[in-house]
Amino acid sequence: MTDTPKASGRITPAGLMFLAVTSLGWGFNWPVTKHLVGVLPPLTLRGSTGVVGAALLALLAILRSQSLAVPREVWPRLIIAGLLNVTVWMVLMGLALLWLPAGEAALIAYTMPVWASILAWPILGERPTWLRVLALLLAFAGLAALMGGNGLAASRDKLPGILMVLGGAFGFALGAVLAKKLPIRLPPLSAAAWQIGIGCVPIVLVGLVIEQSDWSRLDQLDWALMFYSTVIQFCVAYVTWFAALARLPASVAAIGTMAVPVIGVVASAIALREPLGAGQLAALALTLAAVALATRG
């Protein structure tokens, strides 16, 4: 990723705009993915949409005259970012949806800001401010309200899914912080295409070996949702995430994505008829307040 902003330690309007687009794209993708894992196996689903998304991003980069060439010294950073931000996240979240409702998976996934804030201190020297600490407390109060509203219980049946989501959240947080410490100096579209491609090729290859997929089962709605998961999630939301990360402190970017589980829970309630009640509405208010505090620094 290009060093676009000198504002890597400050908050910029462009960074907040990119963060909002990312949150919407990823939030709506939770019920989309939950539906699709009932049609296709999780590794095949996540890997195939990612590989196609990476190819589309590469084509767009070429059309916009952005070089896909990668300097030798950038390859290690690119591989680490692809594995943490894409492979670990995509695999663990996709598998977790086999055990958890989309809303519960989304809210547990966004414990990610806690790990990012903790890691940003020793790795980046970003000492947490009182506003960010308060933002985290509000955000987790929102998560607690969601857990109560959904009747979340760490039963044996749900435990594998919960552990997978927490592992994916930690991996993504580490990737976000390392991206600030070891920036990938490539044009934005090229950086996104390479990271998603590197992250998803292993997923789709493993899926081809261990899973059986029946693509003939997909109807028109399924294909429309595949389009969303490929184009919006990857070609839009991942690009805006990398752009936001380049323009905001790592901990602020991570806390800002706390809007995603709220969007995911509300969208899942509407589309999949998952629970939506007083707990979810309280979480919406608490989480939006947390995002507002986080973006003030």
C-alpha positions in Angstrom: 0.0 0.0 0.0 1.2 3.4 -0.8 2.2 5.7 2.0 -0.5 8.1 0.9 -1.2 10.0 4.0 1.2 11.6 6.3 -1.8 11.1 8.6 -1.1 7.6 9.5 -1.1 8.7 13.2 -4.0 11.1 12.7 -7.7 10.9 11.8 -8.6 12.1 8.3 -12.1 12.6 6.7 -11.1 10.3 3.8 -10.1 7.6 6.2 -13.4 7.8 8.0 -15.3 7.6 4.7 -13.4 4.5 3.6 -14.0 3.0 7.0 -17.8 3.5 6.7 -17.9 1.9 3.2 -15.9 -1.1 4.6 -18.2 -1.5 7.6 -21.3 -1.5 5.4 -19.8 -4.0 2.8 -18.6 -6.4 5.5 -21.7 -6.0 7.7 -24.1 -7.1 5.0 -21.8 -9.9 4.0 -22.4 -11.8 7.2 -26.0 -12.9 6.3 -24.9 -13.3 2.7 -22.2 -15.8 3.7 -24.4 -17.6 6.2 -26.9 -18.3 3.4 -24.2 -19.4 0.9 -22.5 -21.9 3.3 -25.8 -23.7 3.2 -25.3 -24.1 -0.6 -21.6 -24.5 -1.0 -18.9 -25.9 1.3 -17.1 -23.1 3.3 -13.6 -23.4 1.9 -14.8 -23.6 -1.7 -17.1 -20.7 -1.2 -14.6 -18.4 0.5 -11.7 -19.3 -1.7 -13.5 -19.1 -5.0 -15.1 -15.7 -4.4 -11.7 -14.4 -3.2 -9.7 -15.7 -6.2 -12.3 -14.2 -8.6 -12.3 -10.9 -6.6 -8.5 -10.8 -6.7 -8.5 -11.3 -10.5 -11.0 -8.5 -10.9 -9.0 -6.2 -8.8 -5.8 -7.0 -10.8 -7.7 -6.3 -14.0 -9.0 -3.0 -12.6 -5.4 -2.1 -11.5 -4.2 -2.7 -15.0 -7.0 -0.6 -16.5 -6.0 2.2 -14.1 -2.3 1.9 -15.1 -1.3 0.6 -11.6 1.7 -1.7 -11.8 1.3 -5.2 -10.5 5.1 -5.6 -10.2 6.2 -6.5 -6.6 9.8 -5.5 -5.5 11.6 -8.4 -3.9 11.8 -6.8 -0.5 8.0 -6.4 -0.4 7.1 -10.1 -0.9 7.6 -11.1 2.7 5.3 -8.3 3.9 2.7 -9.1 1.2 2.6 -12.8 2.1 2.3 -12.1 5.9 -0.5 -9.7 5.2 -2.3 -12.1 2.8 -2.1 -14.9 5.3 -3.3 -12.9 8.4 -5.8 -10.5 6.8 -7.3 -13.0 4.3 -6.4 -16.7 4.8 -6.8 -16.9 8.6 -9.9 -14.6 8.6 -11.7 -16.2 5.7 -11.1 -19.8 6.7 -12.0 -19.4 10.4 -15.0 -17.2 9.8 -16.4 -19.4 7.1 -16.0 -22.5 9.2 -17.4 -20.8 12.3 -20.7 -20.2 10.5 -21.3 -23.9 10.5 -21.7 -23.7 14.3 -23.0 -20.2 14.9 -25.7 -17.9 13.6 -24.4 -15.0 11.4 -25.3 -12.4 14.1 -23.5 -14.2 16.9 -20.4 -14.9 14.7 -20.3 -11.2 13.6 -20.4 -9.8 17.1 -17.7 -12.2 18.5 -15.5 -11.5 15.5 -15.4 -7.8 16.5 -13.5 -8.5 19.7 -10.8 -7.7 17.1 -10.4 -4.1 18.3 -9.3 -5.3 21.7 -6.5 -7.4 20.2 -5.6 -4.6 17.9 -5.4 -2.0 20.7 -3.3 -4.3 22.8 -0.9 -5.2 19.9 -0.7 -1.6 18.7 1.0 -0.5 22.0 4.1 -2.8 22.0 4.4 -3.0 18.2 3.6 0.6 17.1 3.9 2.6 20.4 0.3 3.8 20.1 -0.6 4.4 23.7 -4.4 4.1 24.2 -6.1 7.4 25.0 -8.9 7.7 27.5 -11.3 8.2 24.7 -10.3 5.0 23.0 -10.5 3.1 26.3 -14.0 4.4 26.8 -14.8 3.6 23.2 -13.7 0.0 23.8 -15.8 -0.2 27.0 -18.9 1.1 25.1 -18.3 -1.3 22.2 -18.0 -4.3 24.5 -21.1 -3.2 26.4 -22.8 -3.3 23.0 -21.5 -6.8 22.4 -22.7 -7.9 25.8 -26.2 -6.5 25.0 -26.1 -8.4 21.7 -25.0 -11.6 23.5 -27.9 -11.3 25.9 -30.4 -10.6 23.1 -29.2 -13.6 21.1 -29.1 -16.0 24.1 -25.4 -16.6 23.4 -24.0 -19.4 25.5 -20.6 -21.1 25.2 -22.2 -24.6 25.0 -20.2 -27.5 23.7 -22.1 -27.3 20.4 -21.0 -23.7 19.8 -17.5 -23.8 21.3 -15.7 -24.8 18.1 -17.3 -21.8 16.3 -16.6 -19.4 19.1 -12.9 -20.5 19.2 -12.6 -20.2 15.4 -14.1 -16.7 15.4 -11.8 -15.5 18.2 -8.7 -17.0 16.3 -9.7 -15.2 13.1 -10.2 -11.9 15.0 -6.8 -12.1 16.6 -5.1 -12.9 13.2 -6.9 -10.0 11.5 -5.9 -7.6 14.3 -2.3 -8.7 14.1 -2.3 -8.2 10.3 -3.8 -4.7 10.7 -1.1 -3.7 13.2 1.7 -5.2 11.2 0.4 -3.4 8.1 1.2 -0.1 9.9 4.6 -1.3 11.1 5.6 -2.8 7.8 3.7 -0.9 5.1 3.3 -2.5 1.7 4.4 0.1 -0.7 2.3 -0.8 -3.8 -0.5 1.0 -5.6 -3.8 0.4 -3.6 -5.5 -1.8 -6.1 -2.4 -3.9 -6.7 -1.8 -4.3 -3.0 -5.4 -5.5 -2.4 -5.3 -7.8 -5.4 -2.1 -9.5 -4.3 -3.1 -9.8 -0.7 -6.5 -11.3 -1.5 -5.0 -13.6 -4.2 -2.2 -14.8 -1.9 -4.7 -15.4 0.9 -7.4 -17.2 -1.1 -5.5 -19.4 -3.5 -4.5 -21.9 -0.7 -8.1 -21.9 0.5 -9.6 -22.8 -2.8 -6.9 -25.5 -3.5 -7.6 -27.1 -0.1 -11.3 -26.9 -0.8 -10.9 -28.6 -4.1 -9.1 -31.5 -2.4 -11.3 -32.1 0.7 -14.7 -30.7 -0.2 -17.4 -31.8 -2.7 -19.3 -28.9 -4.4 -22.5 -29.0 -6.5 -22.6 -25.7 -8.3 -25.8 -26.8 -10.1 -27.6 -26.2 -6.7 -27.2 -22.4 -7.0 -30.3 -20.5 -8.1 -30.6 -16.9 -9.2 -30.6 -15.6 -5.7 -27.5 -17.6 -4.8 -25.7 -16.3 -7.9 -26.7 -12.7 -7.0 -25.3 -13.2 -3.4 -22.1 -14.7 -4.9 -21.8 -11.5 -6.9 -22.1 -9.5 -3.7 -19.7 -11.6 -1.8 -17.1 -11.4 -4.7 -17.5 -7.8 -5.9 -18.7 -5.8 -2.9 -16.8 -7.7 -0.2 -13.5 -8.0 -2.1 -13.4 -5.4 -4.9 -14.9 -2.7 -2.8 -14.7 -3.4 1.0 -11.2 -4.7 1.1 -9.8 -1.8 -1.0 -11.6 0.7 1.3 -10.2 -1.2 4.4 -6.7 -0.9 3.2 -7.2 2.7 2.3 -8.7 3.4 5.7 -5.9 1.7 7.4 -3.4 3.9 5.6 -5.2 7.0 6.8 -6.1 6.2 10.4 -4.3 4.9 13.5 -4.5 1.1 13.6 -6.5 1.1 16.9 -9.0 3.7 15.5 -9.5 1.8 12.3 -10.1 -1.4 14.3 -12.5 0.2 16.7 -14.3 1.9 13.8 -15.2 -1.5 12.4 -17.3 -2.2 15.5 -20.2 -1.0 13.4 -19.9 -4.2 11.3 -21.4 -6.6 13.9 -24.4 -4.3 14.4 -25.0 -4.1 10.7 -24.5 -7.9 10.5 -27.0 -8.6 13.3 -29.7 -6.3 12.0 -29.2 -7.5 8.4 -29.3 -11.2 9.6 -32.5 -10.5 11.6 -34.2 -9.1 8.5 -32.8 -11.5 6.0 -32.5 -14.7 8.0 -35.0 -14.0 10.8 -32.4 -14.2 13.5 -33.3 -12.6 16.8 -33.7 -8.8 17.0 -35.0 -7.2 20.1 -34.1 -4.7 22.9 -30.6 -6.2 23.3 -29.8 -5.6 19.6 -31.2 -2.0 19.7 -29.2 -1.2 22.8 -26.1 -2.6 21.1 -26.7 -0.4 18.1 -26.7 2.8 20.3 -23.7 1.7 22.3 -21.6 0.6 19.3 -22.3 3.8 17.3 -21.4 5.8 20.4 -18.1 3.8 20.6 -17.4 4.5 16.9 -18.0 8.2 17.4 -15.6 8.4 20.4 -13.0 6.3 18.6 -13.0 8.6 15.6 -12.4 11.6 17.8 -9.1 10.0 18.8 
